[in-house]
Amino acid sequence: MRLVFLGAPGSGKGTQAALLVKRFDLGYVSTGDVFRQAVLDQTALGLQAKGYLDAGLLVPDEIVLGMIDQVLDGLLNKKGFILDGFPRTIPQAEKLEAILAAKHKPLDAVVSLEVAEESLVQRMLSRKRFDDTEETIRIRLATFHQQTEPLKAYYQKKGLLRQVDASKPVQEVFGSLVAILAQTASL
């Protein structure tokens, strides 16, 4: 099962991915983790990314895609994987599709975790992280809506989008995800 998780910050992507990884022995890729590890390991791509990150700039797609491509090679022998935080834009989605097509491993589903914006703000404020001020949370949500929301329509047209009400309790959301995986596997 090859999945992409879409959802605004605070929607529970990491929590739900951890549960699915444990239950189904899937690989998990968080682009933030991939960046941090590549920088720590001082890989060629990691060093390139560090230059952009240190300057406060977005890392160009070709560097991000290079990192994702390398990580995917290690995951394709598993039962499947979940990508969290990638793709963020339609051009990235198109390039991911090409990478996976070349490996003969297309996506099985794209799951959008849906939570009302005010609930997201309250969730993130309750985490009490130093960088979770209401202002920064609203900026991240605005960026998500602008850059990532269009992916829902993109994947809907491809017949891959599945939406889950992620405002419910963790185990109820997990149950919905398991049902989606069972349905997708039987298609």
N, C-alpha and C positions, 0 to 999 in steps of 0.2 A: 504494500500500500504506500503510494507516494503522494504526500499531501503538502499543501501550502496552507498555513494559518494566516488569515487576515483578521485584523481587529485593531481598534484604537488602543493606545497605551492604557493599561489598567483593565482591559477586557478579559484578562485571565488566560491569555495564550500560553504563557509559561507554565502556569499551574496545570492546565488541561493537557498540555504536551507531555509534562512529566508523568501524569497518570497513564496516558496512552503508551508512552515509551516503556513504562514498567509492565503494563498489561500485555502488550503485543511485541515486545522486544524490537522496537523501531529505533532507527537512528534519529538524532535530533540536531538540528543546525539553527543556532541563533546567530544572526549576522554580527551582533555585538560581540559575542564570544569569539567568533572567527577572527574578527578584527583584532581583538585584544591578544589572542594567542599568536597570530601572525606577527604582530609587533613585538611581543615578548620573545618569540623564536627568531626574530630578526631575519625573516624570509625576505626575498627580493620584493615580493608584493607587499609584505608587512612594512618594510622600510619606505616604500613608495607611499603607502597609505598614511604612515606616521607623519610624513611631510605635510600632507593635506590636513590631517587632524590637528597637528600642532599649530597650523595657521588658521584654524577655525573654519576650514572650507569643507564642502562635501567631497567625499572620495569619488572620483570619476567611475562611471559604470564599468569601464574595461578592467580596472583594478578589482572592483567588487566581484565582477563576473569571473575573473581569474581565480580569486580565492574560493568562490562558491564551486567552480568547476573542480578544483583540486579536492575540496572536501567531499563533493558528491562521489568522486571515484572511490573513496573509502567506504561510502555508505551503500553503494549499489549491490554489494554482496549480502546485505542484511535483508530482513523481511520487508523493509520499507523505510521511509523517513518522513520527518516533518520539517518543513522549512518555516522558520518563524522570523519575520522581519525582512524577508526577501521573497519575491520582488516587492518593490515599493512603488514602481511606476510601470506604465504600459511598455515602454521600450525595454525595461529590465525583464518583464514577463515574456516578451517576444524572444529575447536572447536566451532566457532560461529554457523556453520551449525548444529552441534550436539545439542547445546543449544536450537536453534530455533526448531529443529525437536522434541525435548522432549516437547516443548510447543505447538507443532502442528501449528507453525506459520513460515513457510519457507520464505526466501527472495523472493520478486517478481521481482526485477531487481537490477542490479549494474550499476551505471551511471559513466562513466569516462569522466571528463571534460578535454578536450584536448586544450593545448595552447603551442605554440612553446617556447623553452627554453629562447631565448633572450627576447621575450615578457614578460615572467615570471620575469626575472631579472629586466627589466625596471619597471614593475608593482610594484614589491616589493620595489625597490629603491624609487619610487615616494611616497610610504606610509610614508616615513621619520620616521620610527621607529628606536629606538636606537640600536636594535640588527639586523637591516637589512643593513649590509654592503655587498658589492658585494662578498667578500670572504665567509661570513657566508651563504649568499643566495646560492652560488654555492655548498657549502658543503651540505646544506639541500637538494638541488636538486639531487646531486649525491647519497645521502642516499635514497631519494625517488626512484630514478631509480633502485638502487640495491635491495632494500627491497620490494618495493610496486609494481613496474612495472610488476613483474611476476604474480600478481593477475589478470591482464587483461586476460592473456592466460587461467588461471585457471577458471575464470568465463565465458570466451568465450566457453570453452568446455562444461560448464553446461547450455549454452544457455541463460544466464542471462545478459551478457554484452551489454550495449547500450553506444555508444560514441557520444559526443556532441562537436561541435567546440565552445569552450568557449572563443575564441579570439574576437568574435563578441560583439556588444553592449549588455548590461545587459538584456534589455527587449527582444531582439532577442534570446538570450540564454534561457531565461525563457520560451519563446514560444516553443522552441524546447523541453524543459523538459516537459512542459504540454502535448505536442503531444506524447512524449514517455510514459507518465503516462496513457494517454487515450488508447494508443495502447496496453500497458501491461495489463491494466485492462480488455480489451476486449478479451484477449487470453484465 
